[in-house]
Amino acid sequence: MDHWRKSSYSGPGDGNECVEIATTPTHIAVRDSKSPTARPLTFPAAAFAPFLEALKAHPRR
C-alpha cells in the first residue's frame, strides 16, 4: 500500500491522534500515523464498513 492519507478526524491541534488509511480495490489498511513502519491493520474491503459500524456502536470512553 503506497498511498496513505490521514483521517479527517485527526484530533485537535496538530492532529497527533491520527489514523491513516490506504485502499486498493480489494483491501483497506489502517495505521497509526506516529508509527508508519509498523504493520497496518488490513481488512478485506467488504469487512471495513461493518468494522466502522462496530466502532461507532461501542465508542471508547
PDB file as gemmi writes it, atoms N, CA and C in Angstrom:
CRYST1    1.000    1.000    1.000  90.00  90.00  90.00 P 1                      
ATOM      1  N   MET A   1       0.858  -1.164   0.000  1.00  0.00           N  
ATOM      2  CA  MET A   1       0.000   0.000   0.000  1.00  0.00           C  
ATOM      3  C   MET A   1       0.905   1.227   0.000  1.00  0.00           C  
ATOM      4  N   ASP A   2       0.787   2.006  -1.046  1.00  0.00           N  
ATOM      5  CA  ASP A   2       1.682   3.144  -1.202  1.00  0.00           C  
ATOM      6  C   ASP A   2       1.042   4.501  -0.925  1.00  0.00           C  
ATOM      7  N   HIS A   3      -0.250   4.609  -1.062  1.00  0.00           N  
ATOM      8  CA  HIS A   3      -0.901   5.919  -0.994  1.00  0.00           C  
ATOM      9  C   HIS A   3      -1.695   6.059   0.296  1.00  0.00           C  
ATOM     10  N   TRP A   4      -1.019   6.494   1.343  1.00  0.00           N  
ATOM     11  CA  TRP A   4      -1.643   6.682   2.647  1.00  0.00           C  
ATOM     12  C   TRP A   4      -2.185   8.097   2.743  1.00  0.00           C  
ATOM     13  N   ARG A   5      -3.340   8.242   3.400  1.00  0.00           N  
ATOM     14  CA  ARG A   5      -3.893   9.579   3.645  1.00  0.00           C  
ATOM     15  C   ARG A   5      -4.405   9.641   5.079  1.00  0.00           C  
ATOM     16  N   LYS A   6      -4.363  10.827   5.667  1.00  0.00           N  
ATOM     17  CA  LYS A   6      -4.791  10.995   7.052  1.00  0.00           C  
ATOM     18  C   LYS A   6      -6.303  11.072   7.146  1.00  0.00           C  
ATOM     19  N   SER A   7      -6.804  10.565   8.244  1.00  0.00           N  
ATOM     20  CA  SER A   7      -8.226  10.650   8.527  1.00  0.00           C  
ATOM     21  C   SER A   7      -8.634  12.101   8.704  1.00  0.00           C  
ATOM     22  N   SER A   8      -9.872  12.402   8.373  1.00  0.00           N  
ATOM     23  CA  SER A   8     -10.379  13.756   8.610  1.00  0.00           C  
ATOM     24  C   SER A   8     -10.641  13.987  10.093  1.00  0.00           C  
ATOM     25  N   TYR A   9     -10.584  12.933  10.906  1.00  0.00           N  
ATOM     26  CA  TYR A   9     -10.747  13.019  12.350  1.00  0.00           C  
ATOM     27  C   TYR A   9      -9.386  12.885  13.022  1.00  0.00           C  
ATOM     28  N   SER A  10      -8.504  13.831  12.768  1.00  0.00           N  
ATOM     29  CA  SER A  10      -7.126  13.729  13.221  1.00  0.00           C  
ATOM     30  C   SER A  10      -6.902  14.208  14.641  1.00  0.00           C  
ATOM     31  N   GLY A  11      -7.925  14.608  15.312  1.00  0.00           N  
ATOM     32  CA  GLY A  11      -7.753  15.093  16.675  1.00  0.00           C  
ATOM     33  C   GLY A  11      -7.505  16.590  16.690  1.00  0.00           C  
ATOM     34  N   PRO A  12      -7.551  17.187  17.861  1.00  0.00           N  
ATOM     35  CA  PRO A  12      -7.373  18.628  17.991  1.00  0.00           C  
ATOM     36  C   PRO A  12      -5.916  19.047  17.792  1.00  0.00           C  
ATOM     37  N   GLY A  13      -5.738  20.341  17.581  1.00  0.00           N  
ATOM     38  CA  GLY A  13      -4.385  20.898  17.482  1.00  0.00           C  
ATOM     39  C   GLY A  13      -3.618  20.400  16.279  1.00  0.00           C  
ATOM     40  N   ASP A  14      -2.464  19.789  16.537  1.00  0.00           N  
ATOM     41  CA  ASP A  14      -1.588  19.376  15.439  1.00  0.00           C  
ATOM     42  C   ASP A  14      -1.992  18.029  14.837  1.00  0.00           C  
ATOM     43  N   GLY A  15      -3.076  17.439  15.307  1.00  0.00           N  
ATOM     44  CA  GLY A  15      -3.544  16.183  14.728  1.00  0.00           C  
ATOM     45  C   GLY A  15      -2.671  14.997  15.063  1.00  0.00           C  
ATOM     46  N   ASN A  16      -2.103  14.982  16.264  1.00  0.00           N  
ATOM     47  CA  ASN A  16      -1.196  13.890  16.619  1.00  0.00           C  
ATOM     48  C   ASN A  16      -1.917  12.633  17.080  1.00  0.00           C  
ATOM     49  N   GLU A  17      -3.238  12.620  17.038  1.00  0.00           N  
ATOM     50  CA  GLU A  17      -4.019  11.423  17.342  1.00  0.00           C  
ATOM     51  C   GLU A  17      -4.607  10.919  16.028  1.00  0.00           C  
ATOM     52  N   CYS A  18      -3.764  10.650  15.077  1.00  0.00           N  
ATOM     53  CA  CYS A  18      -4.202  10.447  13.710  1.00  0.00           C  
ATOM     54  C   CYS A  18      -4.112   9.004  13.247  1.00  0.00           C  
ATOM     55  N   VAL A  19      -5.072   8.652  12.445  1.00  0.00           N  
ATOM     56  CA  VAL A  19      -5.099   7.369  11.769  1.00  0.00           C  
ATOM     57  C   VAL A  19      -4.933   7.641  10.283  1.00  0.00           C  
ATOM     58  N   GLU A  20      -4.156   6.809   9.619  1.00  0.00           N  
ATOM     59  CA  GLU A  20      -4.007   6.912   8.172  1.00  0.00           C  
ATOM     60  C   GLU A  20      -4.639   5.694   7.528  1.00  0.00           C  
ATOM     61  N   ILE A  21      -5.104   5.866   6.300  1.00  0.00           N  
ATOM     62  CA  ILE A  21      -5.783   4.796   5.581  1.00  0.00           C  
ATOM     63  C   ILE A  21      -5.233   4.703   4.163  1.00  0.00           C  
ATOM     64  N   ALA A  22      -5.164   3.494   3.667  1.00  0.00           N  
ATOM     65  CA  ALA A  22      -4.770   3.247   2.273  1.00  0.00           C  
ATOM     66  C   ALA A  22      -5.740   2.216   1.710  1.00  0.00           C  
ATOM     67  N   THR A  23      -6.075   2.365   0.444  1.00  0.00           N  
ATOM     68  CA  THR A  23      -7.046   1.450  -0.158  1.00  0.00           C  
ATOM     69  C   THR A  23      -6.523   0.854  -1.461  1.00  0.00           C  
ATOM     70  N   THR A  24      -6.993  -0.341  -1.727  1.00  0.00           N  
ATOM     71  CA  THR A  24      -6.828  -0.988  -3.026  1.00  0.00           C  
ATOM     72  C   THR A  24      -8.225  -1.464  -3.407  1.00  0.00           C  
ATOM     73  N   PRO A  25      -8.422  -1.984  -4.591  1.00  0.00           N  
ATOM     74  CA  PRO A  25      -9.764  -2.472  -4.935  1.00  0.00           C  
ATOM     75  C   PRO A  25     -10.255  -3.606  -4.024  1.00  0.00           C  
ATOM     76  N   THR A  26      -9.350  -4.346  -3.401  1.00  0.00           N  
ATOM     77  CA  THR A  26      -9.766  -5.498  -2.598  1.00  0.00           C  
ATOM     78  C   THR A  26      -9.531  -5.361  -1.107  1.00  0.00           C  
ATOM     79  N   HIS A  27      -8.684  -4.421  -0.670  1.00  0.00           N  
ATOM     80  CA  HIS A  27      -8.339  -4.304   0.754  1.00  0.00           C  
ATOM     81  C   HIS A  27      -8.263  -2.848   1.199  1.00  0.00           C  
ATOM     82  N   ILE A  28      -8.436  -2.667   2.504  1.00  0.00           N  
ATOM     83  CA  ILE A  28      -8.276  -1.366   3.139  1.00  0.00           C  
ATOM     84  C   ILE A  28      -7.340  -1.569   4.320  1.00  0.00           C  
ATOM     85  N   ALA A  29      -6.346  -0.699   4.437  1.00  0.00           N  
ATOM     86  CA  ALA A  29      -5.374  -0.790   5.526  1.00  0.00           C  
ATOM     87  C   ALA A  29      -5.450   0.467   6.380  1.00  0.00           C  
ATOM     88  N   VAL A  30      -5.240   0.289   7.687  1.00  0.00           N  
ATOM     89  CA  VAL A  30      -5.280   1.375   8.654  1.00  0.00           C  
ATOM     90  C   VAL A  30      -4.001   1.309   9.475  1.00  0.00           C  
ATOM     91  N   ARG A  31      -3.398   2.471   9.754  1.00  0.00           N  
ATOM     92  CA  ARG A  31      -2.195   2.503  10.596  1.00  0.00           C  
ATOM     93  C   ARG A  31      -2.180   3.768  11.447  1.00  0.00           C  
ATOM     94  N   ASP A  32      -1.389   3.737  12.481  1.00  0.00           N  
ATOM     95  CA  ASP A  32      -1.165   4.887  13.350  1.00  0.00           C  
ATOM     96  C   ASP A  32      -0.135   5.780  12.673  1.00  0.00           C  
ATOM     97  N   SER A  33      -0.446   7.041  12.502  1.00  0.00           N  
ATOM     98  CA  SER A  33       0.473   7.943  11.801  1.00  0.00           C  
ATOM     99  C   SER A  33       1.785   8.140  12.556  1.00  0.00           C  
ATOM    100  N   LYS A  34       1.792   7.879  13.865  1.00  0.00           N  
ATOM    101  CA  LYS A  34       3.023   8.020  14.644  1.00  0.00           C  
ATOM    102  C   LYS A  34       3.950   6.819  14.466  1.00  0.00           C  
ATOM    103  N   SER A  35       3.438   5.732  13.889  1.00  0.00           N  
ATOM    104  CA  SER A  35       4.229   4.516  13.689  1.00  0.00           C  
ATOM    105  C   SER A  35       4.068   4.009  12.257  1.00  0.00           C  
ATOM    106  N   PRO A  36       4.494   4.788  11.269  1.00  0.00           N  
ATOM    107  CA  PRO A  36       4.245   4.408   9.879  1.00  0.00           C  
ATOM    108  C   PRO A  36       4.966   3.145   9.418  1.00  0.00           C  
ATOM    109  N   THR A  37       5.979   2.707  10.148  1.00  0.00           N  
ATOM    110  CA  THR A  37       6.675   1.485   9.739  1.00  0.00           C  
ATOM    111  C   THR A  37       6.106   0.232  10.392  1.00  0.00           C  
ATOM    112  N   ALA A  38       5.199   0.420  11.356  1.00  0.00           N  
ATOM    113  CA  ALA A  38       4.558  -0.737  11.996  1.00  0.00           C  
ATOM    114  C   ALA A  38       3.584  -1.390  11.015  1.00  0.00           C  
ATOM    115  N   ARG A  39       3.325  -2.656  11.243  1.00  0.00           N  
ATOM    116  CA  ARG A  39       2.403  -3.391  10.371  1.00  0.00           C  
ATOM    117  C   ARG A  39       0.993  -2.792  10.483  1.00  0.00           C  
ATOM    118  N   PRO A  40       0.353  -2.486   9.351  1.00  0.00           N  
ATOM    119  CA  PRO A  40      -1.004  -1.935   9.405  1.00  0.00           C  
ATOM    120  C   PRO A  40      -2.044  -3.014   9.678  1.00  0.00           C  
ATOM    121  N   LEU A  41      -3.197  -2.574  10.108  1.00  0.00           N  
ATOM    122  CA  LEU A  41      -4.354  -3.442  10.255  1.00  0.00           C  
ATOM    123  C   LEU A  41      -5.039  -3.467   8.894  1.00  0.00           C  
ATOM    124  N   THR A  42      -5.183  -4.645   8.296  1.00  0.00           N  
ATOM    125  CA  THR A  42      -5.700  -4.756   6.933  1.00  0.00           C  
ATOM    126  C   THR A  42      -7.005  -5.546   6.922  1.00  0.00           C  
ATOM    127  N   PHE A  43      -7.964  -5.032   6.168  1.00  0.00           N  
ATOM    128  CA  PHE A  43      -9.288  -5.633   6.062  1.00  0.00           C  
ATOM    129  C   PHE A  43      -9.617  -5.939   4.610  1.00  0.00           C  
ATOM    130  N   PRO A  44     -10.349  -7.017   4.340  1.00  0.00           N  
ATOM    131  CA  PRO A  44     -10.971  -7.147   3.026  1.00  0.00           C  
ATOM    132  C   PRO A  44     -11.940  -5.964   2.883  1.00  0.00           C  
ATOM    133  N   ALA A  45     -12.065  -5.416   1.709  1.00  0.00           N  
ATOM    134  CA  ALA A  45     -12.888  -4.222   1.510  1.00  0.00           C  
ATOM    135  C   ALA A  45     -14.307  -4.397   2.042  1.00  0.00           C  
ATOM    136  N   ALA A  46     -14.909  -5.549   1.854  1.00  0.00           N  
ATOM    137  CA  ALA A  46     -16.284  -5.782   2.305  1.00  0.00           C  
ATOM    138  C   ALA A  46     -16.415  -5.797   3.825  1.00  0.00           C  
ATOM    139  N   ALA A  47     -15.353  -6.017   4.555  1.00  0.00           N  
ATOM    140  CA  ALA A  47     -15.395  -6.082   6.022  1.00  0.00           C  
ATOM    141  C   ALA A  47     -15.164  -4.735   6.681  1.00  0.00           C  
ATOM    142  N   PHE A  48     -14.707  -3.741   5.936  1.00  0.00           N  
ATOM    143  CA  PHE A  48     -14.340  -2.466   6.549  1.00  0.00           C  
ATOM    144  C   PHE A  48     -15.556  -1.692   7.061  1.00  0.00           C  
ATOM    145  N   ALA A  49     -16.618  -1.618   6.290  1.00  0.00           N  
ATOM    146  CA  ALA A  49     -17.813  -0.887   6.729  1.00  0.00           C  
ATOM    147  C   ALA A  49     -18.391  -1.494   8.010  1.00  0.00           C  
ATOM    148  N   PRO A  50     -18.552  -2.825   8.116  1.00  0.00           N  
ATOM    149  CA  PRO A  50     -19.025  -3.387   9.388  1.00  0.00           C  
ATOM    150  C   PRO A  50     -18.080  -3.089  10.564  1.00  0.00           C  
ATOM    151  N   PHE A  51     -16.775  -3.047  10.313  1.00  0.00           N  
ATOM    152  CA  PHE A  51     -15.813  -2.694  11.355  1.00  0.00           C  
ATOM    153  C   PHE A  51     -16.069  -1.274  11.854  1.00  0.00           C  
ATOM    154  N   LEU A  52     -16.256  -0.325  10.936  1.00  0.00           N  
ATOM    155  CA  LEU A  52     -16.532   1.058  11.331  1.00  0.00           C  
ATOM    156  C   LEU A  52     -17.842   1.174  12.091  1.00  0.00           C  
ATOM    157  N   GLU A  53     -18.862   0.457  11.651  1.00  0.00           N  
ATOM    158  CA  GLU A  53     -20.146   0.487  12.350  1.00  0.00           C  
ATOM    159  C   GLU A  53     -20.009  -0.055  13.773  1.00  0.00           C  
ATOM    160  N   ALA A  54     -19.216  -1.095  13.947  1.00  0.00           N  
ATOM    161  CA  ALA A  54     -18.990  -1.641  15.289  1.00  0.00           C  
ATOM    162  C   ALA A  54     -18.276  -0.619  16.175  1.00  0.00           C  
ATOM    163  N   LEU A  55     -17.327   0.112  15.624  1.00  0.00           N  
ATOM    164  CA  LEU A  55     -16.645   1.150  16.399  1.00  0.00           C  
ATOM    165  C   LEU A  55     -17.609   2.258  16.809  1.00  0.00           C  
ATOM    166  N   LYS A  56     -18.483   2.646  15.904  1.00  0.00           N  
ATOM    167  CA  LYS A  56     -19.459   3.698  16.215  1.00  0.00           C  
ATOM    168  C   LYS A  56     -20.448   3.234  17.279  1.00  0.00           C  
ATOM    169  N   ALA A  57     -20.816   1.963  17.249  1.00  0.00           N  
ATOM    170  CA  ALA A  57     -21.780   1.425  18.203  1.00  0.00           C  
ATOM    171  C   ALA A  57     -21.204   1.292  19.608  1.00  0.00           C  
ATOM    172  N   HIS A  58     -19.882   1.167  19.706  1.00  0.00           N  
ATOM    173  CA  HIS A  58     -19.220   0.979  21.001  1.00  0.00           C  
ATOM    174  C   HIS A  58     -18.054   1.956  21.128  1.00  0.00           C  
ATOM    175  N   PRO A  59     -18.345   3.261  21.226  1.00  0.00           N  
ATOM    176  CA  PRO A  59     -17.249   4.233  21.298  1.00  0.00           C  
ATOM    177  C   PRO A  59     -16.410   4.058  22.554  1.00  0.00           C  
ATOM    178  N   ARG A  60     -15.140   4.331  22.402  1.00  0.00           N  
ATOM    179  CA  ARG A  60     -14.221   4.257  23.536  1.00  0.00           C  
ATOM    180  C   ARG A  60     -14.445   5.480  24.411  1.00  0.00           C  
ATOM    181  N   ARG A  61     -14.460   5.263  25.686  1.00  0.00           N  
ATOM    182  CA  ARG A  61     -14.715   6.394  26.602  1.00  0.00           C  
ATOM    183  C   ARG A  61     -13.522   6.691  27.430  1.00  0.00           C  
TER     184      ARG A  61                                                      
END                                                                             
